[in-house]
Amino acid sequence: MLTSVVPKLPFINKQQTVNFYVNQLGFTLRSDYGDYLIMDKDGVELHFFSFPTIVPAKSDFMIYLRVDSDIESLFEKCRQGSSAVKIITRLESKPWGQKEFAIADPNGTCLTFGEAYS
């Protein structure tokens, strides 16, 4: 029986990745095994593996993160955060009942955040 999904995402520069997820998105670094990291926030766990030759502009890594409230504040925090936060799509309501926006992390991974609306 499946119980959860834990995305594994690449990182080029470990410190940049830790700074981005901890300082910009509020994750906590739980484990650092050198070339493998584990972070979490609000019950969401992400794993990261060293991939120093990945080209961010050609990265095909994408994840969708559900938000249960206040996506507007999260978007504003990302929008007004450091220049490390690259906005891919602005916050908008989608026909499938989600308010969404997307950003790219320093490694080129697309992170889409979505909150249900009625």
C-alpha positions in Angstrom: 0.0 0.0 0.0 1.4 3.4 -1.0 1.5 5.9 1.9 3.2 9.0 0.5 5.3 10.5 -2.3 8.7 12.1 -1.6 10.1 14.0 -4.6 13.9 13.8 -5.2 15.2 16.9 -6.8 18.6 17.8 -8.1 20.9 20.4 -6.7 23.9 22.0 -8.3 25.2 24.0 -5.4 24.3 22.6 -2.0 24.5 25.9 0.0 22.4 27.8 -2.6 19.8 25.1 -2.5 19.7 25.0 1.3 19.5 28.8 1.5 16.7 29.0 -1.0 14.5 26.3 0.6 15.2 27.3 4.2 15.3 31.1 3.9 12.8 31.7 1.0 10.3 28.9 1.5 10.6 28.1 5.2 11.8 24.5 5.0 13.9 22.9 7.7 17.1 21.0 6.8 16.7 17.6 8.6 19.6 15.7 7.2 22.8 16.5 5.3 24.7 13.5 3.9 27.1 15.6 1.7 25.6 14.9 -1.7 22.1 14.1 -0.3 19.8 16.4 1.6 16.4 15.9 3.3 14.2 18.9 4.1 10.6 19.3 5.3 7.9 21.8 6.0 4.3 21.3 7.3 4.4 17.5 6.7 5.9 17.9 3.2 9.3 16.1 2.7 11.7 16.8 -0.1 14.9 15.0 -0.9 17.8 16.5 -2.9 20.7 14.8 -4.7 23.9 16.3 -6.0 23.7 16.8 -9.8 26.5 19.4 -10.5 26.3 19.1 -14.3 22.6 19.8 -14.7 21.8 22.8 -16.8 19.0 24.8 -15.0 17.5 26.2 -18.2 17.1 22.6 -19.6 15.9 21.0 -16.3 12.7 19.0 -16.6 12.1 18.6 -12.9 8.7 19.8 -11.7 6.6 19.3 -8.6 3.2 20.5 -7.5 2.8 21.6 -3.8 -0.7 22.0 -2.4 -1.4 24.9 0.0 -4.4 24.8 2.3 -4.7 28.5 2.9 -3.3 32.0 2.2 -1.6 31.3 -1.1 -1.7 35.1 -1.7 0.8 35.7 1.2 3.1 32.9 -0.1 3.1 34.4 -3.6 3.9 37.9 -2.2 6.7 36.5 0.0 8.2 34.9 -3.1 7.6 38.0 -5.3 9.2 40.3 -2.8 11.9 37.9 -1.7 15.5 37.8 -2.9 16.4 37.8 -6.5 17.0 34.0 -6.1 13.2 33.5 -6.5 12.4 33.4 -10.2 8.6 33.8 -10.8 7.5 31.6 -13.7 3.8 32.3 -13.6 1.9 34.8 -11.5 -0.9 33.9 -9.1 -4.0 33.2 -11.1 -7.3 31.2 -10.7 -7.4 28.2 -12.9 -10.6 26.5 -14.3 -9.8 23.3 -12.4 -10.5 25.1 -9.1 -7.0 26.0 -8.0 -5.3 29.3 -7.5 -1.7 28.7 -8.6 1.6 30.2 -9.2 5.0 28.8 -10.2 8.6 29.6 -9.3 12.0 28.1 -10.2 14.5 27.1 -7.6 18.3 27.8 -8.2 18.6 24.4 -9.9 15.9 25.0 -12.5 13.2 22.9 -10.8 9.7 24.3 -11.4 7.7 24.5 -8.1 4.0 25.1 -8.7 1.9 26.0 -5.6 -1.9 25.5 -5.7 -4.7 26.2 -3.3 -8.3 25.0 -3.9 -11.0 27.6 -4.2 -14.8 27.3 -4.8 
